[in-house]
């Protein structure tokens, strides 16, 4: 059909200014994020965090490198590489290249979805991509994120 979609999951204890999940583009494609989910796995509490989907030019070092899962099992492996878990070395985020931002209470989950034709694209450039990260958090607690893109 010409529309291959993939996803990766990330989980970890995040505080302020920490990437939870990211996708790193390849030189042959311009992948686009069309869906993501953010939730807190800790016991309900009144804590807040501010999340951002942001473009980067250097991928950083993730806690793990999960294999992106195709939505259609007949599709080939993703050309985007995934990073998840709390990052040891943060990606180099590009100033002003904010794709989405939201503040959440720990008791609240968030789901973003758009049509694939409106997906937020990464350039066809190695080590470039997008990351879902906290900007600020009132506590360090376990969050879960899921990121989906189209190639």
N, C-alpha and C positions, 0 to 999 in steps of 0.2 A: 504494500500500500504506500510505501515511501515515507511513512511516519513511524520511526522507531522511538520508543519511550523507555526510560530506565529510572531506577531509584536507588537511593542509599539511605541507611539509617545510622544515626549517631546517638550515643548516650554518654553522659559523664557529669561530674560535679563541676559546674561552671560558676564563676564569679564575674567580676567586672573585666571587660575587654578580652573575652575568650571566644574563639571560633569553635563551634560544635560540629559542623558538617560543611563540606565544600566539594565542588566539582571543578576539575582542572581540564581545560579545553585541549584540543589537538590542533595541528596546523591545517588539517583537512576539513574541518567542520566549524560551524557556528552554532553550538548547542544553546538551547533556551530553556530556562526554568519556567515551568508553568504551574507548579504546585509545591507547597511545603506545609509542614505541620510542626508546631512547637508545643510541648507539654512538659509538665513537671511531674516527676515520678516520686517525689518526696511526700510525706504526710502533709495534708493541707495546713497552710499557715498564711499569715498576712505578710508576705514578702513580695517585692516587685523586681522586675527586670525589664530592661529596654533592649530590644532585638533589632538587628539590621541585616538585610540582604545587601551585600556590598561587593563591587567588582575589585579584583586584585590583579597585580602584574607579576608577583612572585608567590608560588604556591605555599610556602611554609612547610612545617613538619607536623603531620597529624599524629594522633595517638594510635591510630590504626588505618589501614588502607583496605577497606572492604571492596569486594568485587561488586560493581553495580549490577543490579538484577534487571533483566529485560522484562517488560510487561507481557510481551509475546515470547514464549519459550523458543519459537522458531527464529527469532532475530539473532544476529551475530553479537559478539561481545561489544560492549560500549567502547567508543573511542575516548570518551571522557573517563578520567581516573578519579576515584573518590577518596576523600579523606574524612575521617570521623573521629569522635572522641575528643577530649580536650587537647588542643594543639600544644606541642612543646615549643615550637618557634612559629609565631603567628605569620600568616601571609602578609605581604606588603600590599595593603589596601590603597586604592587610588583615591586621592582627595576629591570629594564632590561626586563620586560615581556611586551614589546611594540609589539602590533600586527599590527598596521598601524598608520601612521602619515602623515599629509598634512597641508600646509599653504594655506589659502584662502583669497581672497579679498571679502569684504562685497557685492560686486556686483555679485558675482559668487556663484552658488550652486554646490554641489558635490554629485555624486551617485557612490557608490561602489557595485559591485555584482560579485560573483564567483559561480562556481558550488558547489552544496551542499557537494560533497565529499571532497572539499578543504576548508570547513568551518573552522573558527578559534574556536577551542574547549575550553570550560571551564572544569575544573575537576569535578568529581562527589563528590563534597565536599560542605557541607552547608556553606553559606555566601560567597562562592567564585563566581566569575563571571567576566564580562567585563563591562567597562564603556566607554562612548564616552564623552570626556571632552576637554576643552580648556587648552592649556599650557600657551598661551600668547594671549593678545588681545589689540589692540590700543584703543578700546572704549568698553563700556558696552552697548550692544544693544541686541534686541530680535532676537534669533535664533530658528530654528525649526529643530528637528532631528527625524528620524525614523529608528528603529533598528529591523532587522528580524533575526530569528534563527530557527534552526531545532532541534527537539528532537528525 
